Amino acid sequence: MKFFYGLLVAITMSTCVQAKVYEYGEAVDSSQLVDISRVLERADTYLDKPVTVRGTIISVCEKRGCWMELSSDAKFERLRIKVRDGDMVFPVSAKGSQAIAKGQLHVINLDLSQTKRYLAMLAKRKHEDFEPDSVTEALSIYQLIPTGVKILD
């Protein structure tokens, strides 16, 4: 009988547990979702226009929580969600959670020298070797400047 009551209590408590949702900025409408791969593939179409994306949080700024990166629906693609310091603070503990972000897509066009420095910095962070002479083309980096973000824990 004790086992039955213990089981009943455990089942009742497990149904009371709900996932937490963290919301920042404006409300996010998930009915307007666009795949990250589509946004990156047709970036010129989405530049400086409202867009809503969803992905798994794969990294977060550990200093100020001022950016996070969402994984794309396509392998090895990611999109950075970037805010001004203090506008929104994304928790490092959100890594692995799903997030929905709405905002405007912006581009940062790097010249060749900036591209080499940027890639060198990324390699250093990952403790990887980097050969600057192997870089022959400049990069364009896309990031979403959000007006609203929802993190589903």
C-alpha positions as CSV (number, residue, x, y, z in Angstrom):
1,M,0.0,0.0,0.0
2,K,2.9,2.4,0.8
3,F,4.3,1.6,-2.6
4,F,1.0,2.6,-4.3
5,Y,0.8,5.9,-2.4
6,G,4.4,6.6,-3.2
7,L,3.8,5.9,-6.9
8,L,0.7,8.1,-6.8
9,V,2.6,11.0,-5.3
10,A,5.5,10.6,-7.8
11,I,3.1,10.6,-10.8
12,T,1.2,13.6,-9.5
13,M,4.4,15.6,-8.9
14,S,5.8,14.7,-12.4
15,T,2.7,16.0,-14.1
16,C,3.0,19.3,-12.2
17,V,6.5,20.0,-13.6
18,Q,6.3,22.4,-16.5
19,A,9.0,23.6,-18.9
20,K,10.1,27.2,-18.1
21,V,9.9,29.8,-20.8
22,Y,12.1,32.9,-20.7
23,E,11.0,35.8,-22.8
24,Y,13.0,38.9,-23.7
25,G,11.8,42.0,-25.5
26,E,8.7,41.9,-27.7
27,A,6.4,38.9,-27.9
28,V,7.5,36.3,-30.4
29,D,5.0,34.8,-32.9
30,S,6.2,31.3,-33.7
31,S,3.7,31.0,-36.6
32,Q,6.0,33.2,-38.8
33,L,9.1,30.9,-38.5
34,V,11.6,30.8,-41.4
35,D,14.3,28.1,-41.4
36,I,17.8,29.4,-40.6
37,S,19.1,27.6,-43.7
38,R,16.7,29.5,-45.9
39,V,17.6,32.9,-44.3
40,L,21.3,32.2,-44.8
41,E,20.8,30.9,-48.3
42,R,18.8,33.9,-49.4
43,A,20.3,36.5,-47.0
44,D,19.9,39.4,-49.4
45,T,16.1,38.8,-49.4
46,Y,15.9,39.0,-45.6
47,L,18.4,41.8,-44.9
48,D,17.0,44.6,-42.7
49,K,13.5,43.0,-42.7
50,P,11.7,41.3,-39.9
51,V,12.3,37.6,-39.7
52,T,11.6,34.9,-37.0
53,V,13.9,31.9,-36.6
54,R,14.1,28.9,-34.3
55,G,17.1,26.7,-33.3
56,T,19.0,25.0,-30.6
57,I,21.3,27.3,-28.6
58,I,24.8,26.1,-29.2
59,S,26.8,28.9,-27.6
60,V,26.3,32.0,-25.4
61,C,28.5,35.0,-24.6
62,E,30.0,34.0,-21.3
63,K,31.0,37.6,-20.4
64,R,27.8,39.6,-20.8
65,G,25.2,37.3,-22.3
66,C,25.1,39.7,-25.3
67,W,24.9,37.1,-28.0
68,M,24.0,33.5,-28.6
69,E,24.3,31.2,-31.6
70,L,21.5,29.0,-32.9
71,S,22.1,25.9,-34.8
72,S,20.5,25.7,-38.2
73,D,18.2,23.0,-39.6
74,A,21.2,22.4,-42.0
75,K,24.4,20.7,-40.7
76,F,27.2,23.0,-39.7
77,E,25.2,26.2,-40.1
78,R,24.6,28.6,-37.3
79,L,23.2,32.1,-36.8
80,R,24.3,34.6,-34.2
81,I,21.7,36.5,-32.3
82,K,23.4,39.7,-31.1
83,V,22.1,42.5,-28.8
84,R,23.7,45.6,-27.4
85,D,25.3,44.9,-24.0
86,G,22.5,45.1,-21.4
87,D,19.5,45.2,-23.8
88,M,18.9,41.5,-23.2
89,V,21.1,39.1,-21.2
90,F,21.0,35.5,-22.4
91,P,21.9,33.0,-19.7
92,V,24.9,30.7,-20.3
93,S,22.7,27.9,-18.8
94,A,20.5,28.2,-21.9
95,K,22.9,26.1,-24.0
96,G,21.1,23.1,-25.4
97,S,17.7,24.8,-25.1
98,Q,15.4,25.7,-28.0
99,A,15.0,29.4,-28.8
100,I,12.8,31.5,-31.1
101,A,14.1,34.9,-32.1
102,K,12.5,37.7,-34.1
103,G,14.4,40.7,-35.4
104,Q,16.3,42.0,-38.4
105,L,19.1,40.3,-40.3
106,H,22.2,42.4,-40.6
107,V,25.5,41.7,-42.5
108,I,29.0,42.6,-41.5
109,N,31.3,42.6,-44.6
110,L,34.9,41.9,-43.6
111,D,37.8,42.8,-45.9
112,L,40.6,40.1,-46.3
113,S,42.7,41.4,-43.5
114,Q,39.8,41.5,-41.1
115,T,38.7,38.0,-42.2
116,K,42.2,36.6,-41.4
117,R,42.1,38.3,-37.9
118,Y,38.6,37.0,-37.3
119,L,39.5,33.4,-38.3
120,A,42.7,33.6,-36.3
121,M,40.7,34.6,-33.2
122,L,38.2,31.7,-33.7
123,A,41.1,29.2,-34.1
124,K,42.8,30.5,-31.0
125,R,39.6,30.1,-29.0
126,K,39.4,26.5,-30.1
127,H,43.1,25.9,-29.6
128,E,43.5,25.1,-33.2
129,D,46.4,25.9,-35.6
130,F,45.7,28.6,-38.2
131,E,47.5,29.5,-41.4
132,P,46.5,33.1,-42.5
133,D,47.9,32.6,-46.0
134,S,45.2,29.9,-46.5
135,V,42.5,32.5,-46.5
136,T,42.0,34.0,-50.0
137,E,38.5,35.5,-49.8
138,A,36.8,38.0,-47.5
139,L,33.8,36.8,-45.3
140,S,30.4,38.3,-44.8
141,I,29.0,37.5,-41.4
142,Y,25.2,37.5,-40.8
143,Q,23.6,38.1,-37.5
144,L,20.1,38.7,-36.3
145,I,19.5,41.8,-34.2
146,P,16.5,40.7,-32.1
147,T,13.5,42.7,-30.9
148,G,12.1,39.6,-29.1
149,V,13.5,36.2,-28.0
150,K,11.8,33.2,-26.3
151,I,13.9,30.5,-24.8
152,L,12.2,27.2,-24.1
153,D,13.8,25.4,-21.2
